[in-house]
Amino acid sequence: MASQQYSEAYLAQDRGNAAEIGMYVVTALSTIVVLVRLYARGFLIRELGWDDYIIVASQLFAWADMVLSLMTVRYGAGEHLMALVTDPAKMVKMYKWLVAAQMVYFATLWLCRVSGLAFYSRLNPMPRFQLYMRLAFAFMTAVWISQALIIGLQCIPLKALWDSSINGKCMTSTQVFLATSVMTIICDSLILVLPVKIVWKLQVSLGKKITLLLIFCFGIFAIVTSILRMVAMIVALDHPDDITWYFSVVMAWSTAEIAAMIIALSLPALRGLFGFFKQSRSTHQSNSHTTGSIGLTSVPQPKHRIYDGSEIHQNAVDVDTQRGSSQEALWDTKDAHNIRIMDTVDVDVDDVHLGRQS
């Protein structure tokens, strides 16, 4: 029947190959970024944290998602529906791989968000902010569980999704899509907004705030890819008679969204790499030229206060807030008589008298 209505050239069309290339490229790119992050954090800075370990797990899940997506494409995603009608066994395999890919996709996004929360938690140790982080973690975990349940229970029994002979009860594709996609965009947006609040409260110059915000706001690309995935899915739902033709595009954007999220969460850590090289140049220059700076070397426990100025006369104290060995330094200059240093800083003192308690 299909051969009578459609030409062989039409039935042979397959745009899955282009989607496969895109999946390989974005996943390889995110892998490179994670490896550079591990090099910067593990070998140069020597401060691997939970956020680094979780982002590695996210990357491993990203590879698993890519493999499952490739299998979905192999069994028909990107081909015309009429071409698959003649091979029902192939279509059944496609839907099985599709469900598996969706489950891993949502799990990977959850891991990425948890990594982001772990990183933000190290930036601001204040109890109120830590409470926000716990609430955000609970919300995102609830969203992930909800999405997994929607995918796993979209048909009861699930086999009814690909076997029309089974009299099951199923949600519509539109319901599944809207329920999962809207929650994804909300969570991605939340991950983007949280660091903005952190950066804006830092006691640094406006220029440095803008620089940090630009680094963090690369997460916008993750939201953009999520929106593009949503658009691709809407297009697919608008063509129910040939929905498999559009599946490959959806799978490609899903992989791209994960890669963009991993890269966005790794860029702030890569800032420490450039800070390390800058510090190395500064150290070399200070050894060659005599300056009037007082250097405070890094301490083994950067979380403890190492200097507490009890009395400072004169008003010419310049604290260089450039990063030392770690990018998670926070300083508190709200009280002019207390300087909190969580890592290496350079303090330039011009005509200052430091009072000493007896």
N, C-alpha and C positions, 0 to 999 in steps of 0.2 A: 504494500500500500504506500509506504513511504517512498519507495523507488519510483512509483508512478507519479507522485505529486512533486517530488524534489529531484533535481539533477544530481548526478554523482559528484560533480564538482562542489555543489553546495553541501552535501552530506560529508564530504571529505575535509571541509574547512575545520581548522583547529587553531585557536590562538593561545593555547596553553604554553607553547614554547616561549613566547615573549614573557609570559608571567613567570615562568621558571627562571629565566635569566634575571629578571628583576628581583626575585627572591634570593638568588645566590648573591647578587651584588650587595643588597642592603644588609643581609645577614653577615657577609664577610666584612663589611665596613664596621658594623657594630662590634664584631669580634676583635678587629684591630684596635678600636678605641678602648675596649675593655683590657686588652693586653697592655697597651700603653699606660692605662690607669694603674694596673697592677705593678708595672715597672716603676712608675712614679711613686706610688704609695708604699710599695713593699721594699724596693731596693734603694731609692733615693731618700725618701722621707722616713721609711721604716715605721710606719704607723698604720698598718692594715686594721680596719675596723669591721664591725658587723655589716655595715653598708657595702663594703668591698666584697665580702664573702657572699652576700645575698645577690649582688649584681652578677657575680660569676654563675651562681645558680640560675639566675634569670637568663643569662646567655646560653647556658646549656639547654634550658627549656626552649629558648628561641630556636636553637638548632633542631630540637625535637618537633617544634611546631612547623618549621620549614619542611622537614622530611614528611610529616603527615600531609601538609599542603601539597607537596609534590606528588604524593600518592593519590590525592584527590584529583589532581590535574591528570595524572596518568590514566585514571579510570573514568575520564569523561568531562571533568570541569574544563570548560573552554570549547567543548564541542556542541553542535546543535542537538537539541532534544530529540529530534526525529531520527538522528543517527544512532542514538542510544536506545530508542524504542526497539530497534531490531536486535539489540543485545541486552536483554533484561539483566543478565548476570553481571555484566559490567556496571550497569547503573546501580545495582544493589551495593557493589563494592565501593562505588563512588560515595554513596550516602553514608556508608559505615565509616569510611576514612574522613568524610566531612564532619561527622559528629565528633570523632576523636580529635580532629584538628581544632574544632571549636572549644572543646574542653581544655586542651593544652593552651590554647590562645588566651583564655580568660585566666588560667592559672599563672601564665607567664606575666601578664599585665599586673596581677596581684603581687607577684614577687618584685617586680620593678617598683611598684608603689611602696612596698615595705622597705626596700632599699633606700628610697628617697626619704622616707620618714626616719629611718635610722641615721641617715646623714644629717638631717635637720635637727634631730635630737642632740647631736653632738655640738651643733652650732650655738644652741641656747639652752643652758642648764636650768633656767628659771623654772620653779615648780608649776607656775601657771601654764607656761609653754609646753612643758612635759605633759601636762594634763591634756592640752590640745592634741598632742601627738598620740596619746593613748586613745582619745576619742576618735581621731582620724583613722587610726589602725582598726579600731572596732568597726567603724563605718565601712571601710574598704573591705574588710574581711567579710562582713555581712553581705556586701554587694557581690563579692566573688562567689560566696556560697549560693546566693540567690540566682546568679547567672548559671552556675553549674547545675542547679536544680531545674531551671527552665530548659536548658539544653537536654538534660537527661530524662526529663518528664514531659517533653513536648508532645510525645505520643505515649499513650498507655494501652498496650505495651509499646515499647520503643520500636519494636520490629515493624509495627504498622506504618512507620515513616517510609520504609522502602518496600513493603510488601502489601499491595493493595487488596490481597485476598483476605487479610486479617481485618476483622471488624473491630477497630480500635477507636479510641477517642483522642483526637489530636488538636493542638492549638494551630491556628493559621500561621503561615510564614511571617505575615506582617506583625502579628502579636509577638512572636518570638524575637523578631528583629527589633521592634520598638522597645520592648522590655529590656533587652540586653544593651543595645547601643546607647540609649539615653543615659543609663547608669555609667557606662564607660566614659562618656564625655564629661559627666559630672565629676567623676573621680580624677580624670586627667587634669581637669581645670583646678581642682583642689590642690593637687600636687604642684601646680604652677603658682598658685596664689600664696601658699605657705612661705616660700623663701622670700617673697617680696616684703612681707611683714618683718622678717628677720633682718634683711639688708637695710631697710629704711630706718630701723632703730639703732643701727650701728653708729658709733661716735667717730665718723670719718668724714672726709670732705665729700661734697656733692658729686664731684667728678668720679671718685672711687665708688660711690653708691651706684652711679649710673653704669659704670663698668661692670660691677658685680651683677646688677639687674640684667644687663645684656647677656651675660653668661648664663644666668639662671633661666632667662626667658627664651632660651633655645627650645625649652619645653613647648613653646607655642607650636613648633613643627609637629610634635606628637599629637597635639589637639587637631591640627590641620589634617594630618593623615587619618585620624579617627573620623573626622567629618567627611573626608573624601571616601573612606570606606563606607560610611553611611550612604553617601550619594550613590556609590556603585551598587549597593544593596537595594536602594530604592529603584534604580534603573532595572535591576534584575526582577524585582517584584512587579514592576510595570509590564513585564513580558513573560507572563506565566506559561505561555505556549512554547517558549524557547529559553527558559530560565537557566539551563545549564550552560548556555553560551556565555553568560555573564559571570558565572561562578569563578572563573580563573582571575578576573579582575578583582573580585572581592578578596580572594585568597592572597593576591599580591599586595593589596593595600593592608590586609591584616598583618602580614609579615613586615611591611614597611612601618606600620605603627609601632610594633614591638621594637624594631631597630631604632627608630627615632626616640622612643622613650629611654632606651638604654644609653644612647649617645647623649641625650639631654641631661641625664642624671650623672654622667661621667665627666662632663665638661668642667664642672666646678672642681673636681678632684685633679683634673689635668692642669688647673691653674697653679697647683702646688709644684708641678714640674718646672714651669717657667720661673716660679719664685725661687726654686732651688738653684737654677743656673744664675739668676740675678744675684743671689746671695754669694755664690761662688766667685762671681766677678767682683763684688764689693769686698770680699775677704782678700782677694788678690791685690786689689788696689790699696786697701788699708795697710797691707804689709809692705807696700812700696813707697807710700807717702805717709808722713806724719800728720795726723789730724787732731782736732780737739774733742773727739767723740769719746764717750764712755761706752764700751761694749758690754752687754749683758749676755753671757753665753747661755745656751740652752741647758735646761735642767732635766734630770731623769723623769720627774713627775710634774709635767706642765700644768696639771690641774690645780696645784697649790699656789697660793700667793707667795711670791719670792721677794717682793719689795713692798714695803708699806711706809711711805714717807710721812713721818709724824709732823714735820713742820717744814714748810717750804717758803722761803722769802724770795722776793723778786718775782717777776712774772715772765721770765724768758725761758720756759721749759718746753722744748720741742721733742715730741715723741714721734719717731718714725714708725709708722704702722705697717711698713712693708712686711710681707710674710717671711718667716724664717723657714723652719723645716716642715711646718704643717700649715695647711690652709684653713684650719678651723680655729684660728685665734680670735678671741673676743676680748675686748677691753672695756673698762667701765670708767668713764671720766666724769660722771655726774658729780662726784665729790672731788673738789680740786686738791684735797689733802690726802687722797688715797689713789694710788695707781695700781691697777690690777693687771699683771702680766701673765698670760697663759702660755707664752712661748718666747722665742728670741725676739728682742726689739733693739733698736739702736736709739739711745737717748743722747741728744745734744744739749748740753748745759752751757748757757751763756751768762756769765756773771751772776751765778746763783749761790746763795748761802744756804746750806742745809743745816737746820738746827738739830742738835743731837741731845737726846734725853740723858740725863745723868742717872 
